[in-house]
Amino acid sequence: MRDILDPITKWWDAGETFGLATVVRTFSSAPRDPGAAMAVSADGAAVGSVSGGCVEGAVYELSSEVRESGQPVLQTYGISEDDAFSVGLTCGGIIDIFVEPVSQESYPEMGEVAAAVRDEEPVAVATIIAGPGRIGARRIIWPEDRAAGSTGTLGSGDRLDQAVDDDARGMLAQGLTGTRRYGPDGERRRDELSVFVQSFAPPPRMLVFGAIDFAAAVARAGKFLGYRVTVCDARPVFSTRRRFPDADEVVTDWPHRYLAGQVVDPRTVICVLTHDPKFDVPLLEVALRTPAAYIGAMGSRRTHDDRLARLREVGLSVDELARLRSPIGLDLGARTPEETAIAIAAELIQLRWGGSGQPLTATTGRIHHG
C-alpha cells in the first residue's frame, strides 16, 4: 500500500469511500508480493497494481462492488485448467487478494498510519481476512517503545490481540509482511483464523563508503531499489551534496568511526568502495562484526587478497571474513560506474531472493524465488 498512499489518503481525507484490494498471500510464481495494493475510488479512478496486469480488470470490478456493498471479500486468482479464458495468472501462480471498503468510518486510524509511514516511523496493521472472527476487523500495532501501544481490537478478546501484537512487532522489526493463523482466541497451534499483518517499516539502509563516481551510481541504484542511502567519506572536498544528489544523506567523517556510531540491523547493506587500506581495513573490521545483511567491498582480486591478510592481522575470524563479498557485485562484465552499480544491485537482489544469477534461459523451474 505504501506506493499508493498519497492518492488514497486524499480520498480518505475528503471523506470518500473507496475499494482497497491487497495481496495477502502468494503461491508459486506470483507476480507481486504480499502488501501490493490497488484502490478504486467512487468515481472509478484506479491506482496501484496487484498482479502486473494479469487480473487487474477482475480486481477492479470486485473493488467497485465491495465499495458499493460494504462487505469485504477474500478472493483467490490462479490458473484455471478447465477454462483457458477464465480470469487467472498467466505466470502460473496463485494469489489471494483481500478487498475491503475503506472510509473514515471503517478505518478511522488511516490518517495516523499514513502520517507514520511518511515520517518513516514503524507501524503494522493487522486485519482479519478469513475465519470465525469479524472479517475486516483491524488493529494498529506500534513498536513496544511507543507509549500509545496498540489501537483497535480484533474482536474476540485480549488473548487474540496479545498474540497478534507479539507476532506483528516481531514482523515489524524484520520488515516482514504476511498472513498469520490462529485459533479464535489467539491459539498459535490452531489455524481457523487468518490475520494479515502489513508492516510499514522504515526503508532499509544502504551505507556507501567512498565518495567516488562509482558511489554516485550505486546511490542511484540503491534509491531505485528502495533503500535509504547514506554516502560517507572522510574527505570534505569529495563528500558533497552536489556530487551525490540521489543520496538521502552525505556525511563527512572517517568511515569506521561513522559506522561504529550507527544502528546496523539485519536489513542494512554496506558497500565499501574506497579500495584504500587506510580506510577500508578499519571500516571492514567494524562492518564484519555487525548483523548487516550484505557487506561488499570493491577492488581487484589482488586487492582482495591483501585486504583479507590485513583483516586477519587485526583479528577477524574465518566466519567473519566469510561474510565479505569481494570483489563486490555479480560477474556481468561491468566496466562503467553505472554498469558496476547494476552488478552490485543484482547481487543484492540475488542475496535477498536466492536466485542463481544465471540467465533464465539456462534455468528451469520457478522464476520467482522466496
Secondary structure, 3 states (H helix, E strand, C coil): CHHHHHHHHHHHHCCCCEEEEEEEEEECCCCCCCCCEEEECCCCCEEECCCCCCCHHHHHHHHHHHHHHCCCEEEEECCCCCCCCCCCCCCCCEEEEEEEEECCCCCCCHHHHHHHHHCCCCEEEEEEEECCCCCCCEEEECCCCCCCCCECCCCCCHHHHHHHHHHHHHHHHHCCCEEEEECCCCCCCCCCEEEEEEEECCCCEEEEECCCHHHHHHHHHHHHCCCEEEEEECCCCCCCCCCCCCCCEEEECCHHHHHHCCCCCCCCEEEECCCCHHHHHHHHHHHCCCCCCEEEECCCHHHHHHHHHHHHHCCCCHHHHCCEECCCCCCCCCCCHHHHHHHHHHHHHHHHHCCCCCCHHHCCCCCCCC
